[in-house]
């Protein structure tokens, strides 16, 4: 029979250090596999973006609606006589399918003359949207899913991160949801405070709206269907078609809004590996929590 090995204190310490080093290297390798945030707004220009404002041709930045000032992407209406339902969107020029998007926004100032009552402190992040090149001149909203952004009025609850569905429908809580908008479970954010809105988009399998770190809305299986979008090309609105990818855009709906960050993590490399995707998302959240502690 072999005699058991007797560990001295120094030998035990060496083993502890060895395994600690191995775990550290494992964590480092794990981190290396996880993609980093990529800024889509550089604080200087909007060269990688396309503007489409209703009643105007694609690419026309009517009345300087979208502008970059003070390192912010600003939506302004000081050159408008009347808003006149000239709803606008600024599209990032690359479509995505699986991704985590982060937008930091705030509402400021007064609503434009002629803005609808419902559009007071109202903007949005449009997801899985149609290519802006396929929008007609007078089309009001892109066929898409909207993570609606609302500001509080100081009088009543007014959630943000809501869902609106221009030309689309979704499955919510295992049932088809056909009305246009659905309130989230978020708190109300009044005043001109900055709010962080994130959307986790996994093709057509799952979409989550996240406000200041809390999931406030989740749904699945978005399809092209329904109304709440006007003056579209019927060849583009293919009812029943699954929405698995598309362009995202930021809105102008008559109230001034600032965006100071637009960043993305492209998750498409993990789309066919659910286990790896879950591991990556877990690591991202752990990384975010560590950064918050710092």
VOMI-936240 format. One record per atom (N, C-alpha, C): residue in three letters; y, x, z. Coordinates in steps of 0.001 Angstrom, whole numbers, padded with zeros to 6 digits, always signed. Example, Ala and Ser with C-alpha at 12.3 -4.5 7.8 and 13.67 -1.06 7.14 Angstrom:
<rs>
ALA-005690+013190+007800/ALA-004500+012300+007800/ALA-003300+013200+007800/SER-002250+012850+007080/SER-001060+013670+007140/SER+000030+012900+007870/
</rs>
This chain:
<rs>
UNK-001188+000854+000000/UNK+000000+000000+000000/UNK+001237+000889+000000/UNK+002189+000536-000857/UNK+003427+001299-000893/UNK+004291+000961+000299/UNK+004932+001962+000822/UNK+005846+001729+001937/UNK+007134+001087+001422/UNK+007694+000098+002160/UNK+008953-000506+001738/UNK+010061+000536+001730/UNK+010959+000385+000764/UNK+012081+001313+000677/UNK+013076+000996+001776/UNK+013487+002018+002481/UNK+014479+001846+003545/UNK+015866+002141+002972/UNK+016727+001116+002948/UNK+018078+001298+002417/UNK+018995+001852+003490/UNK+019630+002953+003143/UNK+020675+003452+004038/UNK+021947+002664+003774/UNK+022907+002779+004642/UNK+024189+002072+004476/UNK+024854+002488+003164/UNK+024814+003786+002865/UNK+025476+004282+001652/UNK+024790+003752+000398/UNK+023423+003660+000458/UNK+022698+003122-000692/UNK+023024+001647-000902/UNK+023096+000878+000170/UNK+023423-000552+000078/UNK+024820-000746-000494/UNK+025746+000099-000046/UNK+027117-000001-000525/UNK+027181+000275-002030/UNK+026393+001282-002474/UNK+026366+001609-003893/UNK+025822+000443-004722/UNK+024783-000239-004196/UNK+024233-001395-004907/UNK+025237-002536-005002/UNK+025940-002773-003890/UNK+026957-003835-003876/UNK+028027-003549-004913/UNK+028487-002305-004952/UNK+029524-001927-005908/UNK+029014-002047-007339/UNK+027726-001672-007541/UNK+027147-001753-008881/UNK+027128-003196-009390/UNK+026625-004116-008539/UNK+026548-005511-008958/UNK+027924-006149-009096/UNK+028850-005728-008257/UNK+030228-006235-008372/UNK+030829-005817-009705/UNK+030537-004564-010090/UNK+031027-004057-011370/UNK+030404-004837-012529/UNK+029090-005103-012426/UNK+028406-005858-013475/UNK+028986-007258-013611/UNK+029247-007930-012447/UNK+029825-009273-012483/UNK+031213-009246-013093/UNK+031985-008205-012749/UNK+033327-008079-013289/UNK+033284-007941-014800/UNK+032323-007096-015283/UNK+032196-006923-016726/UNK+031758-008217-017392/UNK+030874-008971-016712/UNK+030421-010255-017250/UNK+031585-011228-017383/UNK+032443-011260-016338/UNK+033611-012139-016379/UNK+034580-011713-017464/UNK+034723-010363-017619/UNK+035617-009868-018655/UNK+035112-010271-020038/UNK+033793-010139-020245/UNK+033219-010545-021522/UNK+033406-012032-021754/UNK+033251-012814-020677/UNK+033440-014257-020767/UNK+034868-014583-021190/UNK+035838-013881-020589/UNK+037237-014097-020928/UNK+037512-013703-022375/UNK+036870-012602-022833/UNK+037095-012140-024191/UNK+036631-013164-025217/UNK+035649-013989-024862/UNK+035124-015000-025773/UNK+036010-016238-025855/UNK+036967-016345-024944/UNK+037792-017551-024867/UNK+039111-017329-025600/UNK+039447-018178-026555/UNK+040697-018007-027312/UNK+041920-018218-026428/UNK+043006-017587-026808/UNK+044259-017674-026073/UNK+045176-018721-026717/UNK+046186-019121-025973/UNK+047202-020018-026515/UNK+047946-019319-027653/UNK+048225-020039-028709/UNK+049020-019545-029829/UNK+050259-020422-029942/UNK+051433-019824-029870/UNK+052681-020574-029980/UNK+052918-020991-031426/UNK+053141-022273-031647/UNK+053427-022792-032975/UNK+054924-022955-033202/UNK+055686-023041-032126/UNK+057147-023042-032210/UNK+057632-021712-031658/UNK+058325-020942-032484/UNK+058714-019584-032101/UNK+060076-019487-031430/UNK+060755-020626-031223/UNK+062059-020596-030569/UNK+063190-020161-031469/UNK+062893-019902-032760/UNK+063909-019390-033682/UNK+064132-020281-034903/UNK+063036-020849-035424/UNK+063155-021648-036640/UNK+061989-022629-036728/UNK+062022-023461-037748/UNK+060953-024428-037984/UNK+060393-024231-039391/UNK+060242-022968-039765/UNK+059790-022626-041116/UNK+058361-023071-041393/UNK+057537-023167-040365/UNK+056131-023565-040558/UNK+055911-025060-040358/UNK+057003-025818-040438/UNK+056942-027248-040190/UNK+057515-028012-041384/UNK+057051-029257-041546/UNK+057540-030127-042618/UNK+058113-031402-042024/UNK+059302-031760-042473/UNK+060005-032937-041947/UNK+059822-034119-042897/UNK+059535-035275-042310/UNK+059496-036519-043084/UNK+060183-037606-042266/UNK+061316-038076-042765/UNK+062098-039130-042105/UNK+062094-040368-042995/UNK+061804-041512-042400/UNK+061744-042749-043165/UNK+063054-043008-043898/UNK+062943-043453-045146/UNK+064058-043731-046057/UNK+064600-042465-046719/UNK+063897-041362-046508/UNK+064309-040086-047108/UNK+063076-039386-047673/UNK+063320-038502-048620/UNK+062228-037764-049239/UNK+061671-036721-048277/UNK+060416-036362-048495/UNK+059799-035333-047672/UNK+060602-034036-047762/UNK+060775-033405-046613/UNK+061502-032148-046564/UNK+062981-032286-046299/UNK+063525-033513-046403/UNK+064955-033704-046149/UNK+065197-033881-044648/UNK+065917-032963-044068/UNK+066247-033039-042645/UNK+067551-033819-042499/UNK+067448-035124-042693/UNK+068624-035977-042700/UNK+069447-035809-041428/UNK+070754-035627-041608/UNK+071711-035550-040499/UNK+071321-034484-039472/UNK+070603-033478-039947/UNK+070256-032360-039052/UNK+069512-032881-037821/UNK+068599-033843-038051/UNK+067880-034483-036941/UNK+067095-033462-036126/UNK+066331-032631-036813/UNK+065526-031608-036138/UNK+066245-030266-036269/UNK+066495-029631-035138/UNK+067250-028382-035149/UNK+066765-027454-034046/UNK+067015-026168-034216/UNK+066663-025186-033196/UNK+067950-024631-032605/UNK+068128-024861-031317/UNK+069294-024372-030578/UNK+068847-023967-029183/UNK+069408-022876-028686/UNK+069091-022403-027329/UNK+067586-022212-027137/UNK+066898-021765-028177/UNK+065449-021526-028163/UNK+064653-022814-027966/UNK+065250-023955-028233/UNK+064590-025250-028101/UNK+064526-025937-029454/UNK+063461-026678-029677/UNK+063381-027583-030815/UNK+063983-028904-030357/UNK+065151-029225-030924/UNK+065891-030401-030465/UNK+065850-031511-031510/UNK+065788-032737-031010/UNK+065910-033932-031840/UNK+067233-034590-031480/UNK+068143-034707-032468/UNK+069498-035177-032179/UNK+069967-036169-033252/UNK+070966-036996-032856/UNK+071452-038061-033727/UNK+072983-038101-033789/UNK+073643-037019-033430/UNK+075104-037015-033384/UNK+075731-037163-034774/UNK+074967-036929-035847/UNK+075492-037077-037203/UNK+075081-038410-037838/UNK+074424-039284-037064/UNK+074051-040617-037546/UNK+075207-041596-037306/UNK+075443-042498-038255/UNK+076329-043630-038011/UNK+075555-044729-037277/UNK+074369-045040-037769/UNK+073436-045981-037157/UNK+072028-045413-037334/UNK+071185-045669-036350/UNK+069827-045150-036481/UNK+069096-045840-037629/UNK+069214-047156-037704/UNK+068734-047920-038860/UNK+067255-047663-039166/UNK+066430-047602-038109/UNK+064980-047459-038263/UNK+064580-046262-039135/UNK+065356-045204-039033/UNK+065034-043973-039769/UNK+064143-043085-038893/UNK+062931-043588-038668/UNK+061989-042881-037808/UNK+061550-041588-038484/UNK+061535-040525-037699/UNK+061226-039229-038263/UNK+060082-038528-037564/UNK+059477-037590-038296/UNK+058381-036786-037762/UNK+058478-035389-038338/UNK+058189-034410-037490/UNK+058132-033033-037941/UNK+056697-032551-037771/UNK+056057-032235-038878/UNK+054621-031918-038940/UNK+054414-030407-038942/UNK+053472-029942-038137/UNK+053043-028565-038303/UNK+052209-028489-039575/UNK+052351-027397-040321/UNK+051819-027337-041677/UNK+050325-027060-041802/UNK+049596-027084-040706/UNK+048160-026824-040772/UNK+047408-027963-040098/UNK+046369-028511-040735/UNK+045573-029552-040076/UNK+044580-028937-039100/UNK+044225-029714-038079/UNK+043256-029282-037074/UNK+042265-030411-036815/UNK+041114-030036-036260/UNK+040089-031013-035901/UNK+039719-030922-034424/UNK+039353-029723-033971/UNK+039014-029474-032564/UNK+040081-028549-031986/UNK+040801-029031-030971/UNK+041874-028197-030438/UNK+042393-028730-029105/UNK+043105-027865-028421/UNK+043846-028232-027218/UNK+045302-027918-027512/UNK+046148-028921-027448/UNK+047562-028782-027792/UNK+048413-028972-026542/UNK+049419-028135-026383/UNK+050339-028240-025249/UNK+051772-028393-025757/UNK+052453-029418-025259/UNK+053853-029674-025616/UNK+054640-029870-024320/UNK+055712-029107-024160/UNK+056585-029255-022994/UNK+057877-029899-023483/UNK+058220-031062-022918/UNK+059330-031858-023443/UNK+060208-032398-022315/UNK+061396-032845-022699/UNK+062257-033599-021788/UNK+063166-034498-022623/UNK+063530-035636-022049/UNK+064518-036519-022661/UNK+065897-036189-022110/UNK+066901-036292-022961/UNK+068278-035987-022551/UNK+069227-036974-023221/UNK+070435-037070-022668/UNK+071521-037773-023345/UNK+071313-039256-023539/UNK+072073-039782-024510/UNK+072100-041221-024781/UNK+071399-041535-026094/UNK+070835-042727-026153/UNK+070140-043170-027350/UNK+071117-043343-028511/UNK+070630-043109-029722/UNK+071458-043280-030917/UNK+071863-044739-031103/UNK+073036-044945-031708/UNK+073480-046295-032037/UNK+072460-046965-032942/UNK+072111-048190-032598/UNK+071180-048938-033429/UNK+069722-048685-033127/UNK+069442-047870-032119/UNK+068051-047647-031735/UNK+067462-048880-031070/UNK+066181-049113-031286/UNK+065515-050269-030684/UNK+065429-050105-029168/UNK+065439-051235-028439/UNK+065352-051175-026976/UNK+064081-050455-026528/UNK+062965-050698-027221/UNK+061695-050095-026817/UNK+061684-048584-027053/UNK+062623-048086-027894/UNK+062634-046671-028240/UNK+063495-045835-027291/UNK+064050-046474-026251/UNK+064837-045717-025269/UNK+063917-044716-024541/UNK+064322-043453-024538/UNK+063507-042376-023944/UNK+062049-042500-024378/UNK+061895-042541-025685/UNK+060583-042735-026291/UNK+060403-041713-027411/UNK+059316-040973-027378/UNK+058953-040061-028447/UNK+057427-040025-028489/UNK+056859-039057-029171/UNK+055406-039012-029225/UNK+054875-037796-029948/UNK+053595-037544-029710/UNK+052836-036525-030428/UNK+051824-037277-031285/UNK+051959-037179-032587/UNK+051062-037880-033494/UNK+049866-036979-033792/UNK+048660-037526-033649/UNK+047418-036755-033770/UNK+046592-037239-034964/UNK+045830-036332-035556/UNK+044959-036672-036698/UNK+045733-037437-037765/UNK+046987-037039-037972/UNK+047846-037747-038909/UNK+047560-037415-040362/UNK+047977-038318-041235/UNK+047847-038085-042665/UNK+048737-036920-043081/UNK+048418-036305-044196/UNK+049252-035255-044759/UNK+050628-035849-045061/UNK+051727-035236-044591/UNK+053055-035812-044852/UNK+053354-035958-046343/UNK+052687-035171-047185/UNK+052903-035265-048625/UNK+052399-036587-049182/UNK+051553-037298-048415/UNK+051011-038578-048876/UNK+051817-039758-048338/UNK+052857-039491-047558/UNK+053686-040581-047036/UNK+054704-041023-048078/UNK+054876-042328-048208/UNK+055877-042853-049129/UNK+057272-042734-048515/UNK+058285-042811-049359/UNK+059666-042589-048919/UNK+060054-043493-047755/UNK+059695-044782-047827/UNK+060128-045738-046810/UNK+059088-045975-045723/UNK+058024-045198-045693/UNK+056995-045367-044654/UNK+057594-045006-043297/UNK+057319-045851-042285/UNK+057940-045630-040980/UNK+057190-044618-040119/UNK+055864-044740-040035/UNK+055062-043846-039203/UNK+053864-043337-040000/UNK+053407-042133-039726/UNK+052181-041679-040376/UNK+050973-042429-039816/UNK+049975-042661-040640/UNK+048702-043178-040153/UNK+048125-042117-039229/UNK+047960-042470-037949/UNK+047652-041437-036948/UNK+047345-042089-035616/UNK+047122-041244-034619/UNK+047021-041651-033219/UNK+048228-041070-032509/UNK+048841-041833-031638/UNK+050036-041339-030952/UNK+049800-041176-029457/UNK+050036-039952-028977/UNK+050173-039738-027539/UNK+051642-039994-027232/UNK+051910-041210-026799/UNK+053295-041654-026618/UNK+053931-041016-025387/UNK+055153-040517-025555/UNK+055897-039893-024468/UNK+057054-040800-024078/UNK+057103-041185-022810/UNK+058162-042068-022314/UNK+058836-041465-021095/UNK+060133-041739-020954/UNK+060866-041344-019762/UNK+061147-042549-018889/UNK+061202-042329-017584/UNK+061459-043426-016655/UNK+062903-043887-016686/UNK+063110-045161-016335/UNK+064471-045720-016313/UNK+065006-045886-014899/UNK+064244-045446-013888/UNK+064703-045541-012510/UNK+064551-046911-011892/UNK+063972-047864-012634/UNK+063859-049232-012144/UNK+062408-049703-012008/UNK+061536-049202-012878/UNK+060171-049709-012917/UNK+059231-048598-013347/UNK+057934-048839-013191/UNK+056950-047873-013658/UNK+057006-047791-015180/UNK+056968-046569-015685/UNK+056991-046369-017142/UNK+056155-045128-017429/UNK+054879-045332-017625/UNK+053951-044215-017784/UNK+054214-043452-019071/UNK+053769-042205-019092/UNK+053821-041388-020293/UNK+052394-040969-020647/UNK+052222-040377-021822/UNK+050863-040062-022264/UNK+050084-041304-022645/UNK+050795-042356-023038/UNK+050135-043592-023461/UNK+049500-043423-024839/UNK+048761-044420-025271/UNK+048160-044416-026600/UNK+048800-045494-027456/UNK+049237-045117-028668/UNK+049637-046089-029679/UNK+048878-045769-030965/UNK+048687-046797-031810/UNK+047746-046656-032924/UNK+048338-047146-034249/UNK+049249-046398-034855/UNK+049772-046815-036165/UNK+048731-046674-037272/UNK+048200-047814-037692/UNK+047204-047819-038752/UNK+045833-047350-038328/UNK+045566-047401-037020/UNK+044283-046892-036513/UNK+043742-047788-035399/UNK+042481-047556-035059/UNK+041835-048210-033926/UNK+040927-047198-033248/UNK+040601-047451-031965/UNK+039760-046521-031208/UNK+038758-047300-030359/UNK+037817-046564-029805/UNK+036917-047121-028794/UNK+037453-046673-027435/UNK+037766-047651-026600/UNK+038287-047380-025259/UNK+037403-048088-024241/UNK+036865-047310-023315/UNK+035943-047855-022309/UNK+034816-048641-022976/UNK+034234-048031-023999/UNK+033051-048549-024704/UNK+033298-049833-025491/UNK+034561-050148-025748/UNK+034865-051354-026531/UNK+035953-051041-027553/UNK+035922-051742-028674/UNK+036939-051550-029699/UNK+038289-052028-029174/UNK+039290-051151-029280/UNK+040638-051511-028815/UNK+041523-051691-030044/UNK+042051-052901-030237/UNK+042822-053203-031441/UNK+044320-053406-031215/UNK+044834-053727-029993/UNK+046284-053824-029829/UNK+046954-052486-030141/UNK+048274-052513-030303/UNK+048978-051309-030771/UNK+049113-050231-029702/UNK+049446-050596-028473/UNK+049686-049582-027438/UNK+048918-049902-026160/UNK+048581-048841-025445/UNK+047827-048954-024201/UNK+048418-047981-023194/UNK+048835-048485-022036/UNK+049438-047629-021024/UNK+048412-046701-020388/UNK+048871-045509-020059/UNK+048014-044537-019385/UNK+048111-044726-017874/UNK+047421-043863-017144/UNK+047450-043910-015677/UNK+048435-042910-015091/UNK+049360-042401-015904/UNK+050269-041351-015431/UNK+051340-041888-014486/UNK+051947-040958-013784/UNK+053136-041276-012982/UNK+054312-041502-013923/UNK+055425-041960-013365/UNK+056665-042129-014118/UNK+057528-040893-013922/UNK+058070-040371-015025/UNK+058922-039178-014960/UNK+060318-039553-015440/UNK+061209-039761-014481/UNK+062570-040179-014789/UNK+063489-038962-014893/UNK+064669-039191-015430/UNK+065650-038118-015514/UNK+065347-037152-016648/UNK+065966-035973-016567/UNK+065857-034991-017639/UNK+064866-033882-017312/UNK+063868-034174-016482/UNK+062918-033145-016066/UNK+061952-032781-017193/UNK+061502-031525-017160/UNK+060501-031068-018111/UNK+059128-031611-017713/UNK+058371-032047-018695/UNK+057020-032570-018495/UNK+056083-031853-019464/UNK+054902-031486-018984/UNK+053905-030838-019832/UNK+052863-031862-020266/UNK+052800-032093-021562/UNK+051806-033006-022136/UNK+050801-032184-022921/UNK+049522-032429-022673/UNK+048464-031770-023427/UNK+047555-032828-024026/UNK+046979-032510-025155/UNK+045960-033376-025746/UNK+044754-032522-026092/UNK+043613-032968-025645/UNK+042345-032346-026015/UNK+041741-033211-027110/UNK+041574-032630-028291/UNK+041088-033377-029443/UNK+039797-032731-029927/UNK+038698-033484-029877/UNK+037390-032990-030305/UNK+036898-033853-031459/UNK+037459-033611-032638/UNK+037094-034406-033808/UNK+037304-035881-033538/UNK+036272-036674-033788/UNK+036348-038100-033459/UNK+035467-038444-032262/UNK+034963-037385-031553/UNK+034041-037656-030446/UNK+034764-037913-029133/UNK+035918-037289-028924/UNK+036652-037484-027675/UNK+038084-037008-027841/UNK+039029-037802-027330/UNK+040436-037389-027257/UNK+040941-037731-025863/UNK+041565-036747-025219/UNK+042133-036944-023883/UNK+043619-036628-023901/UNK+044406-037438-023197/UNK+045814-037145-022966/UNK+045949-036634-021532/UNK+046628-035525-021360/UNK+046727-034854-020058/UNK+048199-034630-019744/UNK+048656-035129-018614/UNK+050056-034988-018216/UNK+050138-034168-016941/UNK+050868-033072-017014/UNK+051019-032164-015869/UNK+049676-031857-015201/UNK+048662-031652-016034/UNK+047351-031249-015542/UNK+046383-032364-015236/UNK+046834-033622-015276/UNK+045962-034755-014958/UNK+045595-035536-016217/UNK+044310-035806-016406/UNK+043877-036649-017520/UNK+044286-038087-017245/UNK+045061-038667-018165/UNK+045606-040009-017948/UNK+045141-041014-018991/UNK+044442-040527-020015/UNK+043971-041414-021077/UNK+042820-040724-021801/UNK+041762-041476-022113/UNK+040639-040928-022873/UNK+040056-042022-023759/UNK+039699-041649-024980/UNK+039114-042606-025913/UNK+038295-041854-026956/UNK+037551-042598-027755/UNK+036645-041984-028731/UNK+036702-042738-030056/UNK+036025-042193-031040/UNK+035765-042821-032330/UNK+036995-043444-032993/UNK+038071-042681-033176/UNK+039223-043238-033896/UNK+038902-043448-035370/UNK+039376-044550-035907/UNK+039195-044846-037328/UNK+040501-045359-037909/UNK+040629-045240-039207/UNK+041755-045875-039897/UNK+041479-047369-039947/UNK+042429-048144-039454/UNK+042271-049594-039425/UNK+043509-050203-038787/UNK+043681-051496-038906/UNK+044744-052180-038199/UNK+046108-052018-038855/UNK+047126-052532-038160/UNK+048488-052541-038686/UNK+049395-051549-037989/UNK+050631-052007-037690/UNK+051637-051220-036967/UNK+052104-049987-037738/UNK+051950-050020-039051/UNK+052536-049006-039925/UNK+052945-049725-041208/UNK+054129-049372-041734/UNK+054676-050120-042864/UNK+054939-049213-044066/UNK+054882-049815-045249/UNK+055289-049154-046490/UNK+054443-047923-046817/UNK+053144-048034-046557/UNK+052237-046931-046821/UNK+051578-047084-048199/UNK+050994-045997-048661/UNK+050222-046012-049897/UNK+048832-046552-049575/UNK+048439-047685-050149/UNK+047120-048265-049814/UNK+045958-047350-050179/UNK+046176-046419-051093/UNK+045103-045491-051443/UNK+044833-044505-050307/UNK+045804-044335-049419/UNK+045662-043408-048289/UNK+045063-044115-047074/UNK+045424-045380-046889/UNK+044938-046130-045728/UNK+043556-046713-046047/UNK+042551-045882-045859/UNK+041174-046262-046163/UNK+040526-046829-044909/UNK+040685-048125-044706/UNK+040192-048770-043491/UNK+038704-048520-043297/UNK+038341-048211-042048/UNK+036964-047929-041695/UNK+036617-046454-041722/UNK+037507-045630-042276/UNK+037230-044191-042352/UNK+037449-043526-041000/UNK+036488-042717-040583/UNK+036603-042004-039310/UNK+037713-040956-039388/UNK+038447-040819-038299/UNK+039488-039791-038209/UNK+038913-038599-037460/UNK+038562-037578-038190/UNK+037952-036397-037586/UNK+038876-035188-037580/UNK+039960-035256-038331/UNK+040911-034152-038395/UNK+042218-034673-038972/UNK+043231-033811-038988/UNK+044506-034209-039562/UNK+045642-033352-039056/UNK+046853-033757-039396/UNK+048055-033037-039014/UNK+048639-033651-037740/UNK+049237-032820-036903/UNK+049955-033381-035760/UNK+051456-033218-035991/UNK+052220-034110-035394/UNK+053668-034091-035579/UNK+054364-034562-034310/UNK+055643-034255-034221/UNK+056500-034687-033124/UNK+057504-035692-033675/UNK+057860-036678-032869/UNK+058639-037812-033347/UNK+060136-037701-033097/UNK+060867-038433-033934/UNK+062251-038816-033620/UNK+062311-040333-033739/UNK+062608-040991-032606/UNK+062601-042458-032575/UNK+063907-043042-032056/UNK+064962-042240-032045/UNK+066334-042652-031714/UNK+066837-042130-030381/UNK+065975-041503-029547/UNK+066483-040926-028303/UNK+066375-039403-028371/UNK+067453-038683-027991/UNK+067400-037220-028011/UNK+066289-036684-027105/UNK+065601-035668-027600/UNK+064513-035049-026842/UNK+064485-033564-027170/UNK+064131-032762-026184/UNK+063977-031318-026362/UNK+062508-030946-026221/UNK+062076-030010-027043/UNK+060743-029426-026924/UNK+060922-027923-026739/UNK+060439-027391-025621/UNK+060611-025950-025417/UNK+059324-025168-025651/UNK+058206-025859-025768/UNK+056946-025167-026053/UNK+056027-026076-026845/UNK+055459-025512-027906/UNK+054390-026165-028654/UNK+053346-025078-028904/UNK+052198-025200-028275/UNK+051170-024158-028368/UNK+049804-024802-028526/UNK+048875-024050-029105/UNK+047562-024601-029417/UNK+046467-023590-029127/UNK+045317-024100-028752/UNK+044076-023328-028729/UNK+043135-023997-029716/UNK+042781-023269-030762/UNK+041890-023798-031793/UNK+040448-023711-031287/UNK+039823-024862-031141/UNK+038450-024923-030627/UNK+037415-025107-031727/UNK+037835-025046-032975/UNK+036909-025311-034077/UNK+035709-024357-034122/UNK+035827-023080-033666/UNK+034639-022220-033695/UNK+033487-022715-032814/UNK+033798-023624-031886/UNK+032774-024095-030948/UNK+032367-025547-031211/UNK+032818-026091-032335/UNK+032605-027513-032609/UNK+031126-027895-032681/UNK+030278-026974-033130/UNK+028859-027283-033297/UNK+028002-026782-032144/UNK+028646-026325-031083/UNK+027916-025807-029919/UNK+028508-026430-028657/UNK+028082-027660-028305/UNK+028670-028364-027153/UNK+028607-027576-025855/UNK+027513-026847-025625/UNK+027388-026079-024386/UNK+028443-024979-024330/UNK+028614-024275-025435/UNK+029619-023214-025492/UNK+031023-023796-025390/UNK+031242-024929-026041/UNK+032541-025585-025977/UNK+032887-025953-024546/UNK+031923-026514-023817/UNK+032155-026874-022422/UNK+032445-025638-021578/UNK+031729-024557-021851/UNK+031965-023305-021121/UNK+033374-022776-021387/UNK+033788-022838-022645/UNK+035124-022356-023015/UNK+036200-023196-022337/UNK+036039-024526-022364/UNK+037031-025401-021732/UNK+037097-025167-020228/UNK+035945-024948-019606/UNK+035917-024659-018169/UNK+036654-023359-017879/UNK+036414-022340-018682/UNK+037072-021053-018479/UNK+038578-021158-018690/UNK+038989-021949-019672/UNK+040426-022148-019901/UNK+041074-022765-018679/UNK+040431-023789-018107/UNK+040995-024454-016932/UNK+041029-023504-015735/UNK+039996-022720-015559/UNK+039982-021749-014460/UNK+041100-020730-014642/UNK+041299-020318-015867/UNK+042367-019367-016165/UNK+043737-019979-015873/UNK+043906-021254-016241/UNK+045176-021933-015992/UNK+045447-022062-014497/UNK+044415-022370-013741/UNK+044575-022521-012294/UNK+044961-021195-011642/UNK+044382-020095-012124/UNK+044744-018779-011607/UNK+046201-018463-011891/UNK+046657-018823-013095/UNK+048040-018572-013464/UNK+048999-019375-012597/UNK+048593-020616-012262/UNK+049432-021454-011410/UNK+049579-020854-010015/UNK+048491-020276-009512/UNK+048533-019660-008190/UNK+049490-018473-008169/UNK+049497-017707-009279/UNK+050397-016564-009378/UNK+051851-017011-009346/
</rs>
